[in-house]
Amino acid sequence: MEEFIRHGTPAFRRANLALFAAGVATFSLLYCVQPLLPEFSRYFHVGAAASSLSLSSTSGVLALAILFAGVLSDVWGRKAVMALSILASAVLVLVSAAAPDWRSMVMLRTLLGLTLSGVPAVAMTYLSEEMHPDSIGLAMGLFIGGSAIGGMGGRLFVGVLADHFGWRFGIAAIGACGLAAGAVFTRSLPPAAHFVSHPLHFAGSLRRYAAPWRDRGLPWLIIEGFLLLGGFVTVYNYIGYRLMAPPYGLSQSAVGMIFSVYVVGTFSSTWIGHLAGRLGRRRVLWTMFMLMLAGVALTLSGSLWLIIAGIAVSTFGFFGGHSITSSWVGRRAGAVKAQAASLYLFSYYLGSSIAGTAGGFFYAAHGWRGVAAFVATLWGAGLLIAWRLYHLPPLPGSGTVPETEPAMP
């Protein structure tokens, strides 16, 4: 398998620079509005649940569009679809900085979900096709690490800039950074050595989406995506409302700085992804859900430092869990990698859209305790599924380590 990209080689470094840039761009463009939700409520005179539509509308359309982005990448190529996705999304974010009213903002953010869809599923497919099996866990972890940096940077910088120059300037700055990241991606990503173009045939491609559901493990991994991001986005959507209100009364910049705990996700995704590749994904996944549950329990404290610690612990567990499940999907899916990755990410971003908005109703009715209970329910269900996956029989011919199983029959 020497023709595959392996860690320690120049091609590996170039691929990971490109996909790191793609992760930074995609998730800063997606999540830059999250710390601004209280500001949107004030500026546009909308409630918490309505304000969350600036993110939920994006992730909802993103979930649906991902199902088709993989099909288009089968025709046009992985690199072309991802490059177009990053550049078009950056332009839309720049335009949204000038949105005259709330309806226009939500419309632009909805279109953003369509353009962003080209990166997440296609990046997973590129890595599954081009990386050597002993390097895919590390490569996936590095890509998700770039996603963590993007998520952190988008939240952090837009919060600080919004305090000093207004939210419009903050969003425009993130859009400009997205354009720069798109240029780095286009220049750095090695050509796909294992990509084979297929003619555009939607009916046949859609039939291939049935294959992952016949596997005993993939449907559960797909559901895990919904539960992972659904709970995580809910925490970050509404923690700003809590911390900007009495008794904390934090500023927009201070809340943005708290989002810097995202940096633990960069470490977690890479380290846990590599660790799971060595010890077995099933042996590590359930511990990530336990960490997330412990983290959300800490946020119930009245101490600001314990709340921040709880956010950090939940973030560590989330990125570790996502690194495990996303690479597991790619390794288990075999010939239907693109479809399995798309289904996983459909579920993943659908969780963000549905749970992220639903959490606003829990906040309105019961405050932060209602949000924490809702998130704990989601992650508790994820823990039960992780335990089921722990007992999943290996596929035929996979030996005793089911996380490195051959192609799905």
Secondary structure, DSSP 8 states (H G I E B T S, - for coil): -TTSB-TTSHHHHHHHHHHHHHHHHHHHHHHTTGGGHHHHHHHHT--HHHHTHHHHHHHHHHHHHHHHHHHHHHHH-HHHHHHHHHHHHHHHHHHHTT--SHHHHHHHHHHHHHHHTTTHHHHHHHHHHHB-TTTHHHHHHHHHHHHHHHHHHHHHHHHHHHHHH-HHHHHHHHHHHHHHHHHHHHHH----SS-------HHHHHHHTTGGGGSSSHHHHHHHHHHHHHHHHHHHHHHHHHHHSTTT---HHHHHHHGGGGHHHHHHHHHHHHHHHHH-HHHHHHHHHHHHHHHHHHTTSS-HHHHHHHHHHHHHHHHHHHHHHHHHHHHHHGGGHHHHHHHHHHHHHHHHHHHHHHHHHHHHHHHHHHHHHHHHHHHHHHHHHHHHHHT----TT-TT-GGG-----
